[in-house]
Amino acid sequence: MMRPTVTLPESVTWRIHLDRAMWVAGVRALMLQALHPVAMQGVWQRSDFMRDPMERLLRIAHFVAITTYGSPEEAEALGRRVRAVHHRLSFTDPATGEQRRVDEHDLLVWVHCAEAASYLEVVARAGLPLTRGDADRYLAEQSHTATYVGLTPADVPTSVGEMREYLAGVRPALRATPEAKQAVRFLLWPTVPERLKRFTVLKPAWFPIGALAYYCLPAWARHAYGVLPEFPGAQAATTEALHALRQALNASPKPLYNRLFDEATVRSAEAARERLAAVGYDVRGGFPRSAGEARRGRSPAPGRRLSEKAR
């Protein structure tokens, strides 16, 4: 059978990436990435993040979409463009005065791990049922995604245990620099992209997403940032709010929701539907939301939620 997409609907990747709690997860990933002082300088010096942080988030959403349900050809082409852009960019490490490259191995691994860990942790916490085995499979599947930015599957964690080990090992190098704190403030109240100016009136609705992303960070990271106050019961309230936001976003009409994305992302999604239908998937109700729904409308058996320990 022809392989219709980069990853199949039966994958854990589809279950996680199609969940609309990914908006919170994506912002959390950016906040976590900013804690790496060298990686943050690369963003600070060589990207438009501070002028248009929402556009950076949307580019990440496009990358996730293409490498999840785009065609293999689309994903490879996008990967080549990303690698070519990164290859041309360098920046100055203010701590040493040395020139550094955006595509240095350790920086690429950090960005990948901050994203994959954030997607997994936030979507599970928001209410998507995942087992420990699901979590391990997701990270193993994401090791292939790392190849599009110039890594190999062996370069990145492929299980929850390996991810914990990596994050623990890199933590001593992480800190909230002034640039990182300013980036977090921008993410809490970002600039609205020009093509979304018609939604400016809804900008206050973004703050809960940014705040939830912030409170989903590890306690040590929130303490380092100190941007929003800590209060008793904050973590329980965060989990409840995540559940409510996930339900609201997942209930939003698809035509309205799709207006958040650029035309290329939407066109790729439509093409993926056509490829899936051509090889026997029932996509009359849109993309399946979980593995068991992928074939002929069958429902999956419910799985237990990812444990607090696994997160």
Order of alpha helices (4+ residues) and beta strands (2+ residues): alpha-alpha-alpha-alpha-alpha-beta-beta-alpha-alpha-alpha-alpha-alpha-alpha-alpha-alpha-alpha
